[in-house]
């Protein structure tokens, strides 16, 4: 990961690195940044309002989250294009978790979500400060694909009642699906028509040009239609009174019990935020002179969540779609995001105009978002690559959708670690042969003309020798010995990929040496690294094998053992 140097003033003193993407700002960037800012604004406003509803929070809090996330990232972060704010990926995740302790929309619920945002921000910022960004790599691409698909299913299940104009229900997602199926006779045609029309408008705008604000057009048009035609009288549900004005700062109802209740949820949300932020930073790195610092970006995203929580909003996250919109519009710096955030601040006092926004409109926008994060193409690609990894993605999807988000993440990561452990515990022992006319050696199964030297077995065990694969190593070596034609005089272990040997592995190697001693078979090691040498010395195996039987190359070891080198004696 490239790291940027802290800039210095002319006298050599260190300058606090803030607004780093604005340093060296050029006049030629102003036009593209302005276009990108307007593009971001028209996309973000309806999306942030819809996401706040998905989170079970007051609509205005989505705008607070966007401003907090955007300003803090521009202040502290490094990526010049990343857009941070309310995110539909994590909204249902923490909404389902917090709803266990308080009904959505209640003052207690809002207070717990604010506390959760601060905890999430602290965790994400700590990961950046401690330079632990590698934690994001524990979620593999198939797991992330399955997770996003599961979240998409959750979003659709939760938004269908609003889209169809039927009452919402609580309980598990399976219960919600059953409830919807048994209440289809109560569908409100006006609500369904509005929701489907907005969904079609967003989809159409996306296909024509992603810069067309289909969601904003749909929100404005549907609001005007509802107000002008008096559709509230026809059962069309609307947002109703929207609190507007400056946020109230602080944390309400702070207690150790509240921290204990929300901390596990915060840990899961933070892990998702870290993963998505890292993926977004890698996907949209900025200009050629941009110096990546993902850990600094984590600190910025975490700071945004802390400020959002103190403002009474909810956790923020990097948004791949909004970041893509800024990039496609030609944005060069965080000036685009700051401009959009400033416009949102000016719009907050006018939030009361959202009273007649149909909830079906927001449902249509969110269902579109869900369809966009359910990446069928990625699932197909995983299936074509490996059935086991596809199974991990499907297990994640089903667990998230049917059981719970935390459980889905836990099950998927656990299965992935078990699968990796299985593979590392059963690695292949490669039998090597010399490539004719060279001193190079290669696996017999990989090079057509590689041939074994009579009386010598050369094997490659390209993985650490540890307790999980120690027995397997000894068994594989025994099998390879039995397959050698003629009399076996020497064994050479190519240790180029053996970066470490633990105590159990050393015992297995000692037992293998015992077997070779009984048969008067010589032994040597080629290309052993420093860690392997240290492990051999600590275990006493180096003295037993002999320093003179460690060679820098496979061919040197074979030549020595076949040119009169005496077989190693016990």
C-alpha positions as a printed Julia matrix, in Angstrom:
570×3 Matrix{Float64}:
   0.0     0.0     0.0
   1.49    3.33   -0.99
   1.82    5.81    1.84
   1.85    9.55    1.43
   4.34   11.76    3.19
   3.12   14.48    5.49
   3.75   17.77    3.69
   6.22   20.24    5.15
   6.36   23.99    5.09
   9.35   25.88    3.67
  10.98   25.97    7.09
  10.71   22.17    7.35
   7.91   22.13    9.94
   5.2    19.53    9.46
   1.84   20.78    8.27
  -1.28   19.03    9.61
  -2.57   17.22    6.56
  -6.2    18.28    6.17
  -8.21   18.71    2.98
  -5.41   16.82    1.25
  -7.33   16.46   -2.03
  -7.55   20.27   -2.29
  -3.81   20.84   -2.02
  -2.42   22.2    -5.25
  -5.93   22.87   -6.51
  -6.0    24.02  -10.13
  -8.5    26.34  -11.74
  -9.12   23.76  -14.47
 -10.6    21.43  -11.85
 -13.4    23.83  -10.89
 -15.67   23.01  -13.84
 -15.49   19.21  -13.53
 -15.87   19.44   -9.74
 -18.95   21.64  -10.1
 -20.58   19.19  -12.51
 -19.67   16.29  -10.23
 -21.07   18.15   -7.21
 -24.43   18.76   -8.89
 -24.54   15.14  -10.04
 -23.8    13.95   -6.51
 -26.43   16.27   -5.03
 -29.32   15.12   -7.21
 -28.43   11.48   -6.59
 -27.76   11.81   -2.87
 -30.84   13.72   -1.67
 -33.49   11.12   -2.55
 -31.14    8.26   -1.73
 -30.26    9.62    1.72
 -33.91   10.21    2.57
 -34.82    6.71    1.41
 -31.94    5.19    3.35
 -33.0     6.95    6.55
 -36.41    5.31    6.19
 -34.73    1.95    5.61
 -32.77    2.57    8.8
 -35.96    3.31   10.76
 -34.77    6.87   11.39
 -36.37   10.3    10.78
 -35.91   11.4     7.14
 -33.83   14.45    8.05
 -31.17   12.27    9.68
 -30.18   10.9     6.28
 -29.21   14.42    5.24
 -27.31   14.91    8.51
 -25.39   11.68    7.85
 -24.5    12.77    4.33
 -23.18   16.15    5.46
 -21.2    14.66    8.37
 -19.71   11.86    6.27
 -18.85   14.12    3.35
 -17.29   16.99    5.32
 -15.25   14.78    7.65
 -13.94   12.69    4.78
 -12.96   15.79    2.81
 -11.24   17.11    5.95
  -9.33   13.97    6.98
  -9.44   11.48    4.1
  -7.18   11.14    1.13
  -9.21    9.64   -1.74
 -10.26   12.61   -3.92
 -13.49   11.07   -5.25
 -14.91    8.89   -2.52
 -18.46    9.77   -1.44
 -19.37    9.0     2.17
 -22.81    9.15    3.77
 -25.88    7.1     4.59
 -25.63    3.72    2.91
 -28.33    1.16    2.12
 -25.91   -1.74    2.65
 -25.48   -1.19    6.37
 -28.87    0.45    7.12
 -30.9    -2.79    7.34
 -27.98   -4.43    9.15
 -28.05   -2.12   12.17
 -31.81   -1.48   11.94
 -32.57   -5.16   12.48
 -30.07   -5.34   15.33
 -31.2    -2.24   17.22
 -34.89   -3.12   16.72
 -34.3    -5.98   19.2
 -33.97   -3.39   21.97
 -36.38   -0.64   20.93
 -39.16   -0.18   18.32
 -38.0     1.6    15.17
 -38.68    5.33   15.13
 -39.02    5.7    18.9
 -36.79    8.09   20.86
 -35.05    5.11   22.48
 -34.35    3.6    19.04
 -32.95    6.89   17.7
 -30.73    7.23   20.77
 -29.38    3.69   20.41
 -28.65    4.21   16.7
 -26.76    7.41   17.52
 -24.69    5.55   20.1
 -24.14    2.75   17.59
 -22.84    5.26   15.03
 -20.27    6.57   17.52
 -19.13    3.03   18.36
 -18.88    2.09   14.68
 -16.92    5.25   13.97
 -14.55    4.63   16.84
 -13.88    1.06   15.67
 -13.31    2.04   12.03
 -11.08    4.96   12.99
  -9.11    2.72   15.37
  -8.5     0.25   12.54
  -7.05    3.09   10.49
  -4.96    4.56   13.3
  -3.54    1.14   14.2
  -3.0     0.37   10.5
  -5.12   -2.77   10.68
  -6.73   -2.36    7.26
  -5.79   -5.93    6.42
  -8.76   -7.02    8.56
 -10.99   -6.19    5.59
  -9.35   -9.02    3.68
 -11.04  -11.62    5.91
 -14.19  -11.12    3.86
 -13.47  -12.8     0.52
 -15.05  -11.61   -2.73
 -17.6   -14.5    -2.84
 -18.63  -13.78    0.76
 -19.06  -10.06    0.0
 -21.09  -10.95   -3.11
 -23.34  -13.25   -1.11
 -23.62  -10.71    1.7
 -24.7    -7.93   -0.65
 -27.19  -10.25   -2.35
 -28.64  -11.18    1.04
 -28.91   -7.51    2.0
 -30.68   -6.88   -1.32
 -33.25   -9.56   -0.48
 -33.77   -8.01    2.97
 -34.29   -4.56    1.44
 -36.88   -5.85   -1.04
 -38.78   -7.78    1.64
 -38.92   -4.73    3.89
 -39.91   -2.32    1.11
 -42.58   -4.36   -0.66
 -45.34   -3.38    1.79
 -44.61    0.32    1.23
 -44.46   -0.21   -2.53
 -47.79   -2.03   -2.57
 -49.51    0.18   -0.04
 -50.23   -2.55    2.49
 -49.47   -2.42    6.24
 -46.02   -3.49    7.32
 -45.4    -6.41    9.64
 -42.68   -7.36   12.09
 -40.95  -10.65   12.75
 -38.58  -12.75   10.65
 -38.18  -12.19    6.94
 -39.95  -15.48    6.21
 -42.89  -14.24    8.28
 -42.86  -10.95    6.4
 -42.94  -12.76    3.04
 -45.88  -14.87    4.21
 -47.67  -11.77    5.46
 -47.25  -10.0     2.11
 -48.51  -13.06    0.23
 -51.67  -13.24    2.35
 -52.44   -9.52    2.08
 -52.12   -9.0    -1.67
 -55.86   -8.41   -1.85
 -55.29   -5.17    0.07
 -52.86   -3.64   -2.43
 -53.41    0.08   -2.94
 -53.37    0.65   -6.68
 -52.3     4.29   -6.4
 -49.33    3.46   -4.18
 -48.29    0.51   -6.33
 -48.58    2.61   -9.48
 -46.45    5.39   -8.01
 -43.81    2.98   -6.74
 -43.57    1.07  -10.01
 -43.49    4.28  -12.05
 -40.64    5.71   -9.94
 -38.77    2.41  -10.17
 -39.18    2.43  -13.95
 -38.01    6.04  -14.14
 -34.86    5.28  -12.13
 -34.09    2.18  -14.19
 -34.67    4.05  -17.44
 -32.46    6.97  -16.4
 -29.72    4.55  -15.35
 -29.75    2.85  -18.74
 -29.76    6.07  -20.74
 -27.16    8.0   -18.71
 -26.2     7.47  -15.08
 -25.95   11.21  -14.63
 -29.69   11.64  -15.23
 -31.28   12.09  -11.75
 -34.07    9.59  -12.19
 -34.62    9.23   -8.44
 -34.88   12.99   -7.91
 -37.23   13.4   -10.88
 -39.39   10.58   -9.57
 -39.44   12.05   -6.06
 -40.44   15.53   -7.24
 -43.01   14.31   -9.75
 -44.7    11.86   -7.39
 -44.8    14.44   -4.59
 -46.46   16.98   -6.87
 -48.98   14.41   -8.12
 -49.91   13.3    -4.6
 -50.34   16.87   -3.38
 -52.24   18.1    -6.46
 -54.56   15.1    -6.77
 -55.16   14.68   -3.06
 -54.06   11.05   -3.18
 -53.6    10.95    0.59
 -57.36   10.65    0.66
 -57.08    7.55   -1.51
 -54.87    5.77    1.0
 -51.47    6.74   -0.38
 -49.06    6.83    2.57
 -46.68    9.79    2.73
 -43.8    10.82    4.95
 -45.93   13.32    6.83
 -44.4    15.9     9.12
 -40.65   16.05    8.67
 -38.53   17.54   11.43
 -36.2    20.13    9.98
 -33.56   22.46   11.27
 -30.21   22.06   12.99
 -29.47   18.75   14.7
 -29.37   18.37   18.46
 -25.87   17.41   19.45
 -24.97   14.76   22.0
 -25.86   11.23   23.01
 -29.17   10.63   24.75
 -29.69    7.75   27.17
 -26.0     6.83   27.29
 -25.39    3.91   29.66
 -23.21    0.83   30.02
 -26.19   -1.39   29.23
 -26.8     0.52   25.99
 -23.13    0.14   25.04
 -23.28   -3.59   25.86
 -26.39   -4.05   23.71
 -25.09   -2.19   20.67
 -21.39   -3.14   20.76
 -21.78   -6.53   18.94
 -23.88   -4.91   16.22
 -21.31   -2.13   15.93
 -18.55   -4.68   15.41
 -20.37   -6.29   12.48
 -21.28   -2.95   10.92
 -17.68   -1.74   11.29
 -16.37   -4.83    9.52
 -18.72   -4.19    6.59
 -17.8    -0.49    6.5
 -14.09   -1.36    6.46
 -14.57   -3.87    3.64
 -16.73   -1.6     1.49
 -14.56    1.48    2.07
 -11.42   -0.43    1.11
 -13.11   -1.83   -2.01
 -14.34    1.64   -3.0
 -10.91    3.19   -2.52
  -9.32    0.5    -4.71
 -11.98    0.84   -7.4
 -11.75    4.65   -7.67
  -8.17    5.66   -6.83
  -8.18    9.12   -8.34
  -5.59   10.66  -10.63
  -2.17    9.28  -11.53
  -0.4    11.43   -8.92
  -2.75   10.26   -6.18
  -1.01    8.45   -3.3
  -3.24    5.82   -1.73
  -3.57    5.66    2.04
  -6.48    3.36    2.87
  -5.84    3.5     6.6
  -6.18    7.28    6.53
  -9.45    6.86    4.65
 -10.66    4.54    7.42
  -9.93    7.25    9.99
 -11.94    9.71    7.9
 -14.94    7.4     7.45
 -14.85    6.59   11.17
 -14.76   10.28   12.07
 -17.79   10.82    9.84
 -19.75    8.16   11.72
 -18.79    9.66   15.09
 -19.98   13.13   14.08
 -23.13   11.69   12.48
 -23.94    9.83   15.69
 -23.41   12.94   17.81
 -25.76   14.78   15.43
 -28.5    12.19   16.05
 -28.01   10.38   12.77
 -26.62    6.91   11.98
 -23.38    5.28   10.77
 -21.95    6.33    7.41
 -20.13    4.31    4.8
 -18.3     4.78    1.53
 -20.72    4.47   -1.37
 -19.5     2.75   -4.56
 -22.44    4.01   -6.7
 -22.12    7.64   -5.6
 -18.33    7.49   -5.91
 -18.77    6.09   -9.41
 -21.1     8.97  -10.24
 -18.5    11.52   -9.09
 -15.8     9.77  -11.1
 -17.91    9.49  -14.25
 -18.81   13.19  -14.0
 -15.1    14.06  -13.99
 -14.71   15.06  -10.32
 -11.1    15.83   -9.44
 -11.23   16.51   -5.69
 -13.4    16.53   -2.58
 -14.57   20.0    -3.6
 -17.4    18.19   -5.44
 -18.58   16.53   -2.23
 -18.17   19.71   -0.17
 -20.28   21.61   -2.68
 -23.03   18.98   -2.51
 -22.89   18.99    1.3
 -23.18   22.78    1.39
 -26.23   22.61   -0.85
 -27.8    19.98    1.42
 -27.25   22.25    4.44
 -29.13   25.0     2.61
 -31.93   22.55    1.78
 -32.41   21.32    5.36
 -34.73   24.23    6.36
 -36.91   23.33    3.36
 -37.26   19.71    4.48
 -40.87   20.4     5.52
 -41.69   20.34    1.81
 -41.12   16.57    1.96
 -44.43   16.08    3.78
 -46.21   14.74    0.68
 -43.42   12.45   -0.52
 -45.09    9.03   -1.01
 -43.39    6.22    0.88
 -43.95    4.14   -2.27
 -41.52    6.47   -4.05
 -38.8     5.8    -1.51
 -39.58    2.08   -1.7
 -39.13    2.19   -5.46
 -35.74    3.93   -5.08
 -34.58    1.4    -2.49
 -35.71   -1.59   -4.53
 -33.65   -0.21   -7.4
 -30.66    0.05   -5.07
 -31.28   -3.54   -3.98
 -31.36   -4.74   -7.58
 -28.08   -2.96   -8.2
 -26.26   -4.66   -5.3
 -27.67   -8.12   -6.12
 -24.87   -8.9    -8.57
 -26.04  -11.9   -10.54
 -23.05  -11.68  -12.86
 -20.64  -11.95   -9.92
 -22.5   -14.98   -8.56
 -22.31  -16.67  -11.96
 -18.59  -15.9   -12.19
 -17.99  -17.45   -8.76
 -20.0   -20.53   -9.77
 -17.92  -20.98  -12.91
 -14.71  -20.63  -10.92
 -15.33  -22.92   -7.96
 -18.36  -24.76   -6.58
 -17.16  -24.53   -2.98
 -16.74  -20.75   -3.09
 -20.13  -20.44   -4.78
 -21.62  -22.51   -1.96
 -20.07  -20.06    0.53
 -21.71  -17.15   -1.31
 -25.1   -18.89   -1.34
 -24.85  -19.83    2.35
 -24.05  -16.2     3.14
 -26.97  -14.99    1.02
 -29.5   -17.36    2.58
 -28.28  -16.85    6.15
 -28.36  -13.06    5.83
 -31.78  -13.09    4.19
 -33.49  -15.72    6.34
 -31.67  -15.72    9.69
 -29.82  -12.48   10.25
 -27.0   -10.31    9.01
 -24.64  -10.95   11.94
 -25.24  -14.68   11.7
 -24.71  -14.61    7.95
 -21.35  -12.87    8.28
 -20.28  -15.2    11.09
 -21.3   -18.4     9.31
 -19.72  -17.35    6.04
 -16.4   -16.26    7.56
 -16.3   -19.42    9.67
 -16.93  -21.64    6.65
 -14.37  -19.74    4.58
 -11.71  -20.17    7.27
 -12.57  -23.88    7.55
 -12.28  -24.24    3.78
  -8.9   -22.48    3.74
  -7.76  -24.65    6.64
  -8.89  -27.76    4.79
  -6.89  -26.77    1.74
  -3.77  -25.87    3.72
  -4.07  -29.09    5.73
  -4.11  -31.21    2.55
  -1.6   -29.53    0.21
  -0.16  -31.44   -2.7
   3.35  -32.87   -2.43
   4.87  -32.27   -5.88
   7.39  -34.75   -7.28
   9.97  -32.82   -9.32
  11.97  -33.8   -12.37
  14.89  -32.18  -14.18
  14.11  -30.36  -17.41
  16.46  -31.87  -20.07
  19.44  -29.69  -20.98
  19.03  -27.43  -17.97
  19.67  -27.36  -14.24
  16.03  -26.44  -13.59
  13.53  -28.69  -11.85
   9.76  -28.64  -12.22
   6.76  -30.77  -11.16
   6.4   -33.89  -13.3
   2.71  -33.13  -13.71
   3.39  -29.63  -15.02
   6.25  -29.97  -17.52
   5.94  -32.59  -20.24
   9.66  -33.46  -20.57
  10.72  -33.18  -16.91
  12.27  -36.49  -15.82
  13.37  -37.97  -12.53
  17.01  -38.83  -11.9
  17.31  -42.56  -11.22
  17.61  -43.33   -7.53
  16.7   -39.8    -6.4
  13.3   -38.48   -5.26
  12.9   -34.7    -5.31
   9.76  -33.34   -3.68
   8.34  -29.85   -3.24
   6.08  -29.03   -0.29
   5.22  -25.43   -1.07
   3.52  -24.51    2.22
   4.44  -24.13    5.88
   4.81  -27.48    7.64
   2.5   -27.19   10.63
   0.31  -29.28   12.87
  -2.65  -29.41   10.49
  -0.66  -30.9     7.59
   2.21  -32.68    9.38
   0.67  -36.17    9.25
  -0.39  -35.54    5.65
   3.19  -34.56    4.72
   4.66  -37.76    6.11
   2.01  -39.9     4.4
   2.48  -38.15    1.06
   6.25  -38.56    1.26
   5.85  -42.27    2.0
   3.51  -42.66   -0.99
   5.96  -40.82   -3.28
   8.79  -43.11   -2.12
   6.79  -46.23   -2.91
   6.13  -45.0    -6.46
   9.81  -44.59   -7.31
  10.97  -47.18   -9.84
  14.13  -49.08   -8.86
  16.2   -48.56   -5.74
  15.89  -45.21   -3.98
  19.19  -43.79   -2.71
  18.38  -40.2    -1.79
  15.5   -37.78   -1.1
  15.75  -34.04   -1.67
  13.16  -31.7    -0.11
  12.72  -28.43   -2.02
  11.74  -26.01    0.77
  11.3   -22.88   -1.38
   7.65  -22.49   -0.36
   8.04  -23.81    3.18
   8.15  -20.5     5.03
   7.86  -22.04    8.49
   7.98  -25.3    10.47
   6.18  -25.56   13.81
   6.88  -28.06   16.59
   4.44  -30.68   15.25
   5.84  -30.27   11.75
   9.37  -30.75   13.06
   8.3   -33.98   14.78
   6.74  -35.23   11.53
   9.95  -34.41    9.63
  12.0   -36.23   12.3
   9.77  -39.3    11.93
  10.19  -39.16    8.16
  13.98  -39.06    8.68
  13.67  -42.14   10.9
  11.96  -43.94    8.02
  14.74  -42.92    5.63
  17.43  -43.99    8.09
  15.98  -47.48    8.28
  16.28  -47.79    4.5
  19.77  -46.22    4.31
  18.39  -43.39    2.14
  20.26  -40.08    2.01
  18.48  -36.79    2.62
  19.1   -33.14    1.76
  17.16  -29.88    1.75
  17.34  -27.3    -1.03
  16.43  -23.6    -0.97
  15.58  -23.42    2.73
  14.75  -19.91    3.92
  15.9   -18.29    7.13
  12.73  -19.21    9.04
  13.11  -22.87    8.07
  16.78  -22.88    9.12
  15.86  -21.38   12.51
  13.13  -23.98   13.02
  15.5   -26.8    12.07
  18.1   -25.51   14.49
  15.65  -25.12   17.38
  14.32  -28.66   16.86
  17.78  -30.21   16.64
  17.1   -31.36   13.06
  19.78  -29.12   11.57
  22.51  -30.99   13.47
  20.92  -34.29   12.49
  20.63  -33.45    8.79
  23.95  -31.64    8.66
  24.66  -28.1     7.56
  26.47  -29.54    4.53
  23.24  -31.17    3.39
  21.47  -27.83    2.97
  21.91  -26.57   -0.61
  21.04  -23.3    -2.34
  19.59  -25.1    -5.39
  17.85  -28.39   -6.13
  20.29  -29.35   -8.85
  23.27  -28.83   -6.53
  21.7   -31.14   -3.95
  20.98  -33.86   -6.52
  24.46  -33.58   -8.04
  26.08  -33.88   -4.63
  24.03  -36.92   -3.66
  24.59  -38.7    -6.97
  28.32  -37.92   -7.27
  29.51  -40.02   -4.41
  27.97  -37.97   -1.61
  27.52  -40.43    1.22
  23.93  -41.0     2.31
  23.2   -39.32    5.6
  23.53  -41.84    8.41
  21.43  -41.83   11.58
